Every structure is written in C-alpha cells, then in structure tokens.
Amino acid sequence: MKVVIGVDWSEEAFASVRQVFELYRPTEVTLVHGIDLGIFEYPVLAQTASVPGYEDFARAVTDAGHQVLDRAADLLPDGLNTVKKINETGQPAELIRRSAITMQADLVVVGARGRSRLTEVFLGSVSHRVVTQADRTTLIVKGAVKPVRRILVAVEGQEDAARIVPWLQAHPFVHPVEVCVLNVQEPVRPVDPYHTGIFQDWAAAEKTAAEDVVKTVGAALVASHGSVSTRVATGDVAETIAAEAQDRDLVVVSSHGRRGVDRLLMGSVSHAILHRVTGSVLVVR
C-alpha cells in the first residue's frame, strides 16, 4: 500500500502518522509538508511592498519544514520499502493532493484539529480541503492514537457499496476487527392521508432494499474481516451515524464526489458525518 501523509507541527499530524499503522502495513510512505508563505510566497510582491527579510524568513520556514518531516519520519516503523519527504512552498492541501497523484497513492492521511464547521467556512482547514479536493480514499485522524478494533461502515445504497466493498477487500485491516454495516433511513411522512397505504408499501420496500444492501456488504466483508453485523436504523443520517459511532474506533463512509457550487448548495452526507463524528473517519473514493 502506498500512503501519502500530510504533516505539520500539530500533535494531530504526528498522531496521524502513527495511527495509519494501527490500521495497515504500508510499504511506501510519502510525508508531505506544505510551506504556506502568504505574501512571501511571491517574491515580486514582497519586493514591491518593500517587505524586508524575505530570504531569511523563507529559509527559516523551509528549515522548520525539514525538521517536522524528520520528526514524522522517526515515528515510522522499520521495514518500509520507501520513505519519501516532500517539503515545498504552496498550499498544503493542494501539495498533498498533487503528491498523492504523483505517487499513485492508495491512501491519503491527514490529522484534524476539530475546527467548527462555521469557522472552517471562513478560515478553511487543510483536512477539510484535502477531503473535498482529493480524488482518492482519505483517512481523517481525530484525537490520540488508539487501537482500531470496532468499525462502523455506513452505506447509503448500492453506489456506496460498490465503492466501499472493493476498497476494504483490497486493503484489509492489519488486526482482526468487528465490523457493523449500517444503513440509515430518513423518516418520511405522507403528505396526503388518503395515500397512506401506498406510502407504507413504498416505505416497506425501501427498508427491504436497505436490508438487502447491508446484508450484501456484510457478506462480502465477512471473509476478510471476520466478525460482521448489519443494521438498518431510522433518523437523520449524519446524527444517527455519529451516535452509532460513539463506541467505534473508526467510521467508514463513501464520498459521492460532489464538488464546487453543487456541493455547497446541496451539502454532503460524508462531510456532515466528518463534523459530527468525534473519532477518525475513512472516506472511500
């Protein structure tokens, strides 16, 4: 497995380096540190504005970047085939995204600092940008490093199953895990009481389809993951998944790849889950 890990001086970043090895045994790891210089990123602008100390500042932050990469590399276990370090000027999230493409990474890993959704809208965050911009599976690590033994796999339908199952089969967890496959049905009430019977038939069919999905996913995962249970619940999707995840070590969801204005207007279940779940989240693409 090829893994790209974004690192900075935060404890969350160092936790993400260690956490990935609680889940997998990568053979190739690329550590990426993006140096965001702000106005100093553009020497011409800095000179035009007569900002002194550009070269000293750039040299200092570049040296600090090398130091953080060295510290992160010290956390890696022995036996890796390849360890690469990337320390470049630019937006960290974009550098991580491009590095993942260049390295043909199977997984991108970043730590999250728990910034609120409102603050994130105005200030942004590296983990948020990586999740929305990356085109491959991403692990968002929250909190301290811990063993991963109980996993919640949330599937909305066949589209999610078609993404999640092949990825989990191709990248089994390094330790035995207990998996719960969950589907959440949004509660819907009939507007017209005269059509209650038709609505009930439709709701029953939807629940049956949901049960078929979780059972199919569970059956596909049992060979590679051992203990697998399934459940269909009713409620707000993100809130219900967050509640179910309280005693889980990892939540696995699928991203539908919505981007840009469409994503901002329509929202994203996987994005909402990221904000509500307190533990780590694996977003499969």
VOPAGU-2260 file (C-alpha; in pm, 1 decimal, decimal comma):
REM VOPAGU-2260
SITE   aa  ch    i         X         Y         Z
SITE  MET   A    0       0,0       0,0       0,0
SITE  LYS   A    1     123,0     346,7     -92,8
SITE  VAL   A    2      33,8     618,0     158,2
SITE  VAL   A    3      73,6     996,3     149,8
SITE  ILE   A    4      62,2    1167,6     490,8
SITE  GLY   A    5      30,8    1542,5     536,9
SITE  VAL   A    6     229,0    1668,2     836,0
SITE  ASP   A    7     285,7    1991,9    1024,3
SITE  TRP   A    8     385,8    2073,4    1383,0
SITE  SER   A    9      47,0    1980,2    1531,2
SITE  GLU   A   10       5,7    1681,4    1760,9
SITE  GLU   A   11    -280,8    1570,5    1535,8
SITE  ALA   A   12     -39,9    1539,6    1244,6
SITE  PHE   A   13     202,7    1323,1    1438,8
SITE  ALA   A   14     -88,9    1113,2    1564,5
SITE  SER   A   15    -197,7    1054,8    1204,5
SITE  VAL   A   16     147,2     916,7    1119,0
SITE  ARG   A   17     122,9     660,7    1396,6
SITE  GLN   A   18    -248,2     588,7    1355,7
SITE  VAL   A   19    -221,2     466,7     998,8
SITE  PHE   A   20      -0,3     179,6    1118,7
SITE  GLU   A   21    -272,3      71,8    1361,2
SITE  LEU   A   22    -483,3       6,2    1051,5
SITE  TYR   A   23    -249,0    -100,9     774,1
SITE  ARG   A   24     105,7    -200,9     690,2
SITE  PRO   A   25     206,2      40,5     413,1
SITE  THR   A   26     507,7     -45,0     203,1
SITE  GLU   A   27     567,2     307,3      70,8
SITE  VAL   A   28     512,4     627,4     269,1
SITE  THR   A   29     543,0     984,1     145,7
SITE  LEU   A   30     548,7    1259,0     408,5
SITE  VAL   A   31     433,0    1596,4     278,2
SITE  HIS   A   32     479,8    1937,5     437,1
SITE  GLY   A   33     345,0    2241,8     257,3
SITE  ILE   A   34     504,1    2578,6     331,3
SITE  ASP   A   35     239,2    2849,8     312,7
SITE  LEU   A   36     436,3    3175,7     292,8
SITE  GLY   A   37     141,5    3404,9     232,2
SITE  ILE   A   38     264,0    3722,8      61,3
SITE  PHE   A   39     620,4    3590,3      92,7
SITE  GLU   A   40     523,4    3313,8    -149,6
SITE  TYR   A   41     552,9    3571,5    -426,6
SITE  PRO   A   42     897,9    3735,4    -414,4
SITE  VAL   A   43     798,2    4003,4    -665,0
SITE  LEU   A   44     507,7    4114,4    -445,5
SITE  ALA   A   45     724,0    4105,5    -137,8
SITE  GLN   A   46     985,7    4324,2    -305,3
SITE  THR   A   47     723,7    4562,7    -440,0
SITE  ALA   A   48     580,3    4604,0     -92,2
SITE  SER   A   49     934,6    4659,4      40,7
SITE  VAL   A   50     893,8    4376,7     289,8
SITE  PRO   A   51    1233,2    4309,6     444,3
SITE  GLY   A   52    1366,6    3972,5     545,4
SITE  TYR   A   53    1209,6    3762,0     269,4
SITE  GLU   A   54    1509,9    3535,7     218,8
SITE  ASP   A   55    1569,1    3486,3     592,2
SITE  PHE   A   56    1203,9    3412,2     653,4
SITE  ALA   A   57    1178,7    3167,4     363,3
SITE  ARG   A   58    1495,3    2991,7     475,1
SITE  ALA   A   59    1371,7    2962,4     833,5
SITE  VAL   A   60    1034,3    2811,3     745,7
SITE  THR   A   61    1196,3    2577,0     494,0
SITE  ASP   A   62    1438,6    2453,7     760,1
SITE  ALA   A   63    1146,0    2410,1    1001,5
SITE  GLY   A   64     970,7    2203,7     736,7
SITE  HIS   A   65    1268,0    1970,2     708,9
SITE  GLN   A   66    1267,9    1933,5    1086,6
SITE  VAL   A   67     899,4    1840,9    1104,8
SITE  LEU   A   68     947,3    1584,5     827,5
SITE  ASP   A   69    1242,3    1432,6    1014,2
SITE  ARG   A   70    1037,2    1412,1    1333,3
SITE  ALA   A   71     749,0    1246,7    1149,0
SITE  ALA   A   72     988,8    1002,1     980,8
SITE  ASP   A   73    1121,0     898,7    1323,1
SITE  LEU   A   74     769,0     776,2    1406,3
SITE  LEU   A   75     762,0     534,4    1113,4
SITE  PRO   A   76     830,4     166,6    1185,6
SITE  ASP   A   77    1122,3     -19,0    1034,1
SITE  GLY   A   78    1081,0    -232,8     726,6
SITE  LEU   A   79     927,0      16,5     485,6
SITE  ASN   A   80    1037,4     -22,1     125,9
SITE  THR   A   81    1034,9     350,4      54,6
SITE  VAL   A   82    1010,7     669,3     262,9
SITE  LYS   A   83     994,7     999,9      77,7
SITE  LYS   A   84     982,8    1353,3     214,7
SITE  ILE   A   85     834,7    1648,9      29,7
SITE  ASN   A   86     893,3    1999,5     164,9
SITE  GLU   A   87     774,0    2262,6     -80,1
SITE  THR   A   88     622,9    2609,4     -90,3
SITE  GLY   A   89     249,6    2618,2    -161,7
SITE  GLN   A   90     -94,7    2548,5     -21,5
SITE  PRO   A   91     -57,7    2232,7     193,8
SITE  ALA   A   92    -383,2    2071,1      77,2
SITE  GLU   A   93    -300,7    2120,9    -289,6
SITE  LEU   A   94      52,4    1991,3    -237,0
SITE  ILE   A   95     -86,4    1681,1     -63,6
SITE  ARG   A   96    -335,0    1627,8    -346,6
SITE  ARG   A   97     -69,9    1658,4    -618,3
SITE  SER   A   98     172,2    1437,7    -428,1
SITE  ALA   A   99     -92,3    1165,8    -398,0
SITE  ILE   A  100    -141,7    1172,8    -774,6
SITE  THR   A  101     231,3    1169,8    -847,2
SITE  MET   A  102     299,6     887,1    -603,9
SITE  GLN   A  103     -11,7     695,2    -718,3
SITE  ALA   A  104    -111,4     669,5    -353,9
SITE  ASP   A  105    -377,2     426,8    -235,5
SITE  LEU   A  106    -448,7     636,3      72,8
SITE  VAL   A  107    -412,8     998,1     185,3
SITE  VAL   A  108    -385,7    1064,2     560,6
SITE  VAL   A  109    -428,0    1393,1     747,6
SITE  GLY   A  110    -495,0    1492,0    1106,9
SITE  ALA   A  111    -794,0    1708,4    1201,8
SITE  ARG   A  112    -785,9    1978,4    1468,1
SITE  GLY   A  113   -1160,5    1982,7    1535,2
SITE  ARG   A  114   -1231,2    2324,3    1389,1
SITE  SER   A  115   -1601,1    2404,8    1392,2
SITE  ARG   A  116   -1792,8    2396,8    1064,6
SITE  LEU   A  117   -1867,3    2770,7    1074,9
SITE  THR   A  118   -1504,9    2862,1    1138,5
SITE  GLU   A  119   -1399,7    2623,4     864,6
SITE  VAL   A  120   -1617,8    2805,4     611,1
SITE  PHE   A  121   -1435,7    3133,2     673,9
SITE  LEU   A  122   -1083,8    3015,2     753,6
SITE  GLY   A  123   -1064,4    2678,9     584,3
SITE  SER   A  124    -855,8    2387,0     707,0
SITE  VAL   A  125    -608,5    2151,1     548,1
SITE  SER   A  126    -808,8    1840,2     639,8
SITE  HIS   A  127   -1129,6    1995,0     502,4
SITE  ARG   A  128    -962,8    2093,3     175,9
SITE  VAL   A  129    -797,0    1754,5     134,4
SITE  VAL   A  130   -1128,3    1573,2     181,2
SITE  THR   A  131   -1310,1    1796,5     -66,8
SITE  GLN   A  132   -1030,3    1810,7    -325,5
SITE  ALA   A  133    -862,9    1469,8    -313,7
SITE  ASP   A  134    -960,4    1212,7    -573,6
SITE  ARG   A  135    -868,1     909,7    -365,6
SITE  THR   A  136    -950,5     748,4     -33,8
SITE  THR   A  137    -868,5     970,7     264,1
SITE  LEU   A  138    -822,3     893,5     632,4
SITE  ILE   A  139    -903,0    1181,4     868,2
SITE  VAL   A  140    -742,5    1113,2    1206,2
SITE  LYS   A  141    -902,3    1272,6    1511,5
SITE  GLY   A  142    -769,6    1258,3    1865,0
SITE  ALA   A  143    -492,7    1047,6    2011,8
SITE  VAL   A  144    -359,6     726,1    1862,1
SITE  LYS   A  145    -559,0     419,2    1963,7
SITE  PRO   A  146    -605,1      56,2    1859,8
SITE  VAL   A  147    -874,8       2,3    1598,7
SITE  ARG   A  148   -1092,7    -295,1    1682,8
SITE  ARG   A  149   -1454,2    -182,8    1626,2
SITE  ILE   A  150   -1550,6     -28,5    1291,9
SITE  LEU   A  151   -1874,2     122,2    1163,4
SITE  VAL   A  152   -1928,3     101,4     787,5
SITE  ALA   A  153   -2208,7     336,8     679,0
SITE  VAL   A  154   -2366,3     266,7     339,7
SITE  GLU   A  155   -2644,6     464,5     175,6
SITE  GLY   A  156   -2709,9     232,2    -115,6
SITE  GLN   A  157   -2558,4      24,1    -393,4
SITE  GLU   A  158   -2339,7     313,4    -509,5
SITE  ASP   A  159   -2170,7     332,0    -169,5
SITE  ALA   A  160   -2138,1     -46,3    -153,6
SITE  ALA   A  161   -1972,1     -52,3    -495,7
SITE  ARG   A  162   -1701,1     184,2    -364,4
SITE  ILE   A  163   -1651,8      61,0      -9,6
SITE  VAL   A  164   -1651,7    -317,6     -54,4
SITE  PRO   A  165   -1375,4    -341,7    -319,3
SITE  TRP   A  166   -1156,3     -97,6    -128,0
SITE  LEU   A  167   -1189,1    -278,0     205,3
SITE  GLN   A  168   -1134,5    -613,6      36,9
SITE  ALA   A  169    -821,5    -487,3    -137,3
SITE  HIS   A  170    -688,8    -323,9     182,3
SITE  PRO   A  171    -779,8    -543,8     480,8
SITE  PHE   A  172    -703,0    -415,1     828,5
SITE  VAL   A  173    -387,4    -544,9     987,2
SITE  HIS   A  174    -563,9    -657,7    1308,3
SITE  PRO   A  175    -890,2    -850,8    1346,9
SITE  VAL   A  176   -1181,8    -608,7    1367,9
SITE  GLU   A  177   -1550,5    -617,2    1449,0
SITE  VAL   A  178   -1748,8    -452,7    1168,2
SITE  CYS   A  179   -2104,2    -318,7    1181,8
SITE  VAL   A  180   -2260,1    -231,4     844,9
SITE  LEU   A  181   -2521,4      41,0     894,3
SITE  ASN   A  182   -2784,2     198,2     671,1
SITE  VAL   A  183   -2987,9     493,2     797,0
SITE  GLN   A  184   -3331,9     566,8     655,9
SITE  GLU   A  185   -3454,8     926,1     673,2
SITE  PRO   A  186   -3804,0     936,9     830,1
SITE  VAL   A  187   -4064,6    1046,4     573,6
SITE  ARG   A  188   -4435,5    1101,8     634,4
SITE  PRO   A  189   -4710,0    1101,4     369,0
SITE  VAL   A  190   -4845,9    1445,2     283,0
SITE  ASP   A  191   -5180,6    1307,7     168,7
SITE  PRO   A  192   -5351,4    1083,0     430,6
SITE  TYR   A  193   -5557,0     921,1     152,3
SITE  HIS   A  194   -5240,3     762,3      15,0
SITE  THR   A  195   -5113,3     623,0     344,6
SITE  GLY   A  196   -5140,7     265,5     224,1
SITE  ILE   A  197   -4932,8     333,1     -87,3
SITE  PHE   A  198   -4677,8     520,9     120,2
SITE  GLN   A  199   -4647,7     236,3     368,8
SITE  ASP   A  200   -4586,3      -7,3      85,7
SITE  TRP   A  201   -4316,4     221,1     -53,1
SITE  ALA   A  202   -4153,0     262,8     291,0
SITE  ALA   A  203   -4154,6    -114,2     341,5
SITE  ALA   A  204   -3991,4    -164,5       3,0
SITE  GLU   A  205   -3724,7      95,3      86,7
SITE  LYS   A  206   -3645,8     -78,3     416,5
SITE  THR   A  207   -3624,1    -414,4     242,3
SITE  ALA   A  208   -3384,8    -266,8     -13,8
SITE  ALA   A  209   -3174,0    -118,1     267,7
SITE  GLU   A  210   -3162,6    -453,8     447,4
SITE  ASP   A  211   -3053,2    -621,2     124,9
SITE  VAL   A  212   -2771,5    -366,5      84,5
SITE  VAL   A  213   -2628,0    -407,7     435,1
SITE  LYS   A  214   -2656,3    -786,6     415,0
SITE  THR   A  215   -2478,8    -790,3      78,8
SITE  VAL   A  216   -2199,8    -567,8     210,4
SITE  GLY   A  217   -2173,0    -772,4     528,5
SITE  ALA   A  218   -2148,6   -1098,5     336,4
SITE  ALA   A  219   -1877,8    -953,6     111,4
SITE  LEU   A  220   -1670,4    -835,2     409,4
SITE  VAL   A  221   -1702,9   -1134,4     638,4
SITE  ALA   A  222   -1433,1   -1333,7     458,4
SITE  SER   A  223   -1165,9   -1067,4     506,4
SITE  HIS   A  224   -1285,8    -914,1     834,0
SITE  GLY   A  225   -1432,7   -1197,2    1039,4
SITE  SER   A  226   -1697,0   -1055,8    1272,6
SITE  VAL   A  227   -1959,7    -861,4    1074,2
SITE  SER   A  228   -2307,3    -748,1    1183,2
SITE  THR   A  229   -2569,1    -543,4     996,1
SITE  ARG   A  230   -2832,7    -290,9    1098,6
SITE  VAL   A  231   -3090,9     -59,8     942,0
SITE  ALA   A  232   -3183,0     245,4    1152,8
SITE  THR   A  233   -3421,1     538,5    1110,1
SITE  GLY   A  234   -3332,8     904,5    1172,1
SITE  ASP   A  235   -3119,2    1191,7    1048,8
SITE  VAL   A  236   -2836,2    1023,1     859,7
SITE  ALA   A  237   -2537,0    1216,7     994,0
SITE  GLU   A  238   -2667,4    1241,2    1351,1
SITE  THR   A  239   -2760,4     872,8    1366,4
SITE  ILE   A  240   -2423,2     763,7    1231,4
SITE  ALA   A  241   -2247,1     991,5    1481,7
SITE  ALA   A  242   -2449,2     838,4    1764,4
SITE  GLU   A  243   -2374,5     484,9    1646,2
SITE  ALA   A  244   -2005,6     576,3    1619,5
SITE  GLN   A  245   -1971,0     672,2    1985,3
SITE  ASP   A  246   -1824,6     334,9    2079,8
SITE  ARG   A  247   -1646,2     271,8    1749,2
SITE  ASP   A  248   -1280,0     330,1    1670,0
SITE  LEU   A  249   -1331,3     417,2    1302,4
SITE  VAL   A  250   -1616,9     515,9    1072,5
SITE  VAL   A  251   -1603,0     422,6     703,6
SITE  VAL   A  252   -1814,0     622,4     456,6
SITE  SER   A  253   -1820,0     678,8      82,2
SITE  SER   A  254   -1783,9    1011,1     -94,2
SITE  HIS   A  255   -2007,7    1075,4    -392,7
SITE  GLY   A  256   -1751,7    1317,1    -531,0
SITE  ARG   A  257   -1973,8    1625,6    -526,6
SITE  ARG   A  258   -1768,4    1938,2    -584,5
SITE  GLY   A  259   -1788,8    2313,5    -621,8
SITE  VAL   A  260   -2117,4    2503,3    -615,0
SITE  ASP   A  261   -2324,3    2185,2    -635,5
SITE  ARG   A  262   -2163,8    2059,8    -315,2
SITE  LEU   A  263   -2207,8    2391,8    -134,0
SITE  LEU   A  264   -2576,4    2416,6    -226,4
SITE  MET   A  265   -2675,5    2053,1    -176,0
SITE  GLY   A  266   -2443,7    1958,8     105,4
SITE  SER   A  267   -2270,2    1627,4     158,0
SITE  VAL   A  268   -2361,3    1346,5     393,8
SITE  SER   A  269   -1999,2    1234,5     422,5
SITE  HIS   A  270   -1894,0    1593,4     500,1
SITE  ALA   A  271   -2164,5    1626,1     767,2
SITE  ILE   A  272   -2053,2    1297,0     919,4
SITE  LEU   A  273   -1694,7    1421,9     936,1
SITE  HIS   A  274   -1805,7    1711,9    1154,1
SITE  ARG   A  275   -2032,0    1512,6    1383,9
SITE  VAL   A  276   -1821,0    1203,2    1441,8
SITE  THR   A  277   -1565,0    1255,1    1716,4
SITE  GLY   A  278   -1334,9     974,3    1604,5
SITE  SER   A  279   -1139,2     902,5    1290,5
SITE  VAL   A  280   -1317,1     870,7     954,3
SITE  LEU   A  281   -1213,8     685,5     638,7
SITE  VAL   A  282   -1368,9     843,2     329,4
SITE  VAL   A  283   -1358,8     589,3      45,8
SITE  ARG   A  284   -1348,3     700,6    -317,2
